[in-house]
Amino acid sequence: MSLDEEIEKVRAERDAQDAEQREKREQQERTRQKLLALAAEAARRLSPYAHRETAQYLHVVQPSPMGTVTGRNGRKYRQVHGQWCWLMRDVTHRTVDGIGPVRTVILLLEDGRFARVRLDWPVQEPGVFVTSVDAHEPVAADFVEERFASARLNDGWINVLEKDVARVLVDCERSRVL
């Protein structure tokens, strides 16, 4: 076999690998767009139920050191900003940064995004939870028992979130005070 034939074989292999990677990126982008569309539609449908704190509708604040909120063991935190949101699902208690199991939840923020946060402190006041980390988009590992590093969001997990949205919407409808 000549060098030119070997070069062509390698090029063909690389082209196939590049095409596969491109397809994976495009699939993830399509899934991300579905996730954003679902979040926007859910926020629109749930907005009439945003008038008062309920079991589904709560306030999450993100603290920083040195401030006005007293946390566990008298630690002080300053409320940087807060988001009203709907509680979609508990993810499971994760061991994070060596601090032991921490309640992690997926929320639908009023601005129309799903977010995953750690709720590190107990309720500070009715409807207010304090989290020590920024909100992150949900990841595939939030939907599977075992944490696969290579797991990716897919349509099956979007369907799970659709069921969560439907459940929260019906709960809000039934608990609404007219």
Secondary structure, 3 states (H helix, E strand, C coil): CCHHHHHHHHHHHHHHHHHHHHHHHHHHHHHHHHHHHHHHHHHHHHHHHCCCCCCCEEEEEEEEEEEEEECHHHCEEEEEEEEEEEEEEEEEEEECCCCCEEEEEEEEECCCEEEEEEECEEEEECCEEECCCCCECCCHHHHCCCCCCCCCCCHHHHHHHHHHHHHHHHHHHHHCCC
